[in-house]
């Protein structure tokens, strides 16, 4: 039977995903106790409520996140986010934070989800996670788009260097319709060989980013 490998962080009340962005508020809209007045004896339900920004937890970026005329979440075809052939590229952050085009040399990325395993997810929910993180260079983004990658993911705070205001990797990838999945985790559990990748957000109009339950299927 196929094995499913979870590659997503848990979303919890108050957690910090991105520095300066508020954490989610998770609460009851209708508690089980309150629901008992609405139903027959012995019947109760819970309806939850969540207030959060789109960039929370492990999330997918569509072109609309960067470009006003780009495809939004509702416009993405499922084939761009689900059942993608995947490849993992292992580049431990101890070897350097900037991941350049040479990291992908000789790797067939055409029509694939390319997941960059840096190990930075070990710092999740700590101050260390938020600064000085691994990132791709603009040259790496250019290489991946030219080589035909369909989606690029990373287990880091951002696929771009956040030391300044430029975001060339987002600009290049999303500008060419290559989707981005950030704040991934557990990439160490992926095999070096083939797997299928899934990262499907809700079908929200006029939204560019939303959390996903990213996972891999290994035969």
N, C-alpha and C positions, 0 to 999 in steps of 0.2 A: 504494500500500500504506500501511497505517496506520503511524504512527511511534510508538514507545514511548519515553517519557522517564522515566529513573530519578530518583526523588525521595528516595532513601534514602542515609544514611551507611553506610560500610563498618564492620563490627564487627571489631575487632582486639584481640589479647591485651593486657590491661592498660589499655585506653583508659578515659578518664573521660567519662561522659555527664552525670552529675549530681553536684554537689559533695557529698562525704561518702559516696557510694555506691561500693562497690568495683568495679573494672573486671573484665571477664571473664577467666577462665583458660581458654586454648585449648591443647589438647595431644593427644597420641596416646592412644587407648585400646588400639588394636592397630596397631603400626607395620607398614609394608610388609615390612621386614626380618623382623620376628617372625612375620608371617603366612605366610612361605614354608614354615615347618615344618608348616603345617596343610593345604597344598594340593599338588597335583602340581607338578613342576618347571616353571618358567616362568609360574606363576600366583601372583599376590599381590594383596592388597587393603589398603586403609587404612580404619580406623574411627576417627573423631575423637571427642573428648570436649570438652564445654564446660561450665563452671560459671559461672553469671552470675545476677545479679538480673534481674527482669523489665524494669525500666526501663533498658534498654541500647540505645544506638543510636537509630534512628528507630522509634518504637513507637506502638501503638494503645492507648488507654484505653477500657475498657468501663465500664458503670455500676458493676459490682462493685468496681472500683478505689476508688470513693468511698463506696459504700453496701453494707452487708452483705447486704441483700436485693435488690441490683441484679443485672442479667443478667451472667453471667460470659462469658469468651471462648467456652466451649463452647456457650453458649446463643444466641450471636449468629447471626442468619440471614445467609447470604451476601449477600443483597440489601442489607444495611445497610453492607457493606464493599466490594463489588465492582460494577464497571460502573455507578458512580454518575455522573450528569452533574456536571461540575465547573465552578467559576468561581474565578478568581484575583483577589484584591484586593491591589493594590500600595500598600504604606504603608511607604516607606523609614524605617529607624530614625532617620536624621538629622532627620526631621521631628518627632520626639518618640517617647518610649517607650510611652506609654499610648495604646492604640488604642480609641477610643470608638465608640459606635453610629453616629455620623455618617460613619464610614469605609465603612459598608455601605448608606448611604442611596441609594435608587434602584436598587439591585442586586437582581435576582431570585435569591434563595437557596433558594427552596422546593424541597424534595426533592433538594438538591444537596450536594456536597462543596465547602465554602468554604475555600479555601487562602489564607492570609494571607502575602504575600511581603514580608518586612521587610529582607532582605539580611543578617540577623544571622549566617547560616551561614558567612559569610566568617571568623568568629572560631572556628570549630569546632576543637577540640583545642588551644585556647589558654586561658589564665587569664581573658582578657577575655570569653570566651563565657559564663562561669559567673555573672557578676553584672551588674547594670545593664542587663538585656536588655529588648527589647520585649515587651509583653503586652497582652491584651485587658482591658477594664474589665468590671465586672459589668453595666453598662448595655448594653454590646455583646453580652454573652452573652444577656441577656434579649431583646434585639432579634432575635438570630439564632434563638432558640428560637421566639419568637412568629411569625417569618417562615417557619418550617418547614424550617430547615436540617437536614440529616441527619447531617453530619459536619463538623467544623471542624479544620483543620490549621494549623500555624504553623512557620516555619523558625527558631525561637528556642529558648532554654533551657527555657522553660516558658510555657504559655498564660496563666498567672496571674502576678501580681506576687509575687515570692518575697522581697520586702523584709520581710514579716511572716508570721504564721502562718495567716492566712485564705486560703482558696482559693475565692473566690466564683464564678469562671468554671467551674472543675471542678464545683462544687456545682450550679450552674444547668444547665449543659449535660448532665452525666451524669444529673442528677436528672430531666431530661426525655427521656432516652434518646438524646441527641445524642452521637455518638462523638467522640473527640479523637485527633488524630495530632500528636505533638510531635517536635521535633528533625528537621524535614524539611530538605531541601537542594535546590538546583538549580531552585527555583521561577521563577527568571529565564528559564528555557528554555520555560516554558509560554506558550501563545498567549493573547492577551486574549479570544479567542473560545471556542467550545465544545471540550470534551475530556471523556473518560471517566476516572474515577479508581478505583484499586484499592489496598487496604491490608488484606490478609487475614493474620491471625496463625494459628498452630496452634490446634487445637480442644482447649484445655486446660481441664479442669474446675477450679472453685474458684480461678481466676486472673483478675485484672482487667486485666492489662497484659502485652504481649509485643511483641518486635520484629517488624517487618513489612518486606517489600520493597515499599515504596510506589512506584507508578508511574502515569503518565498515558498514555492512548492518544489520539493525535490523528489524525483522519481525513486 
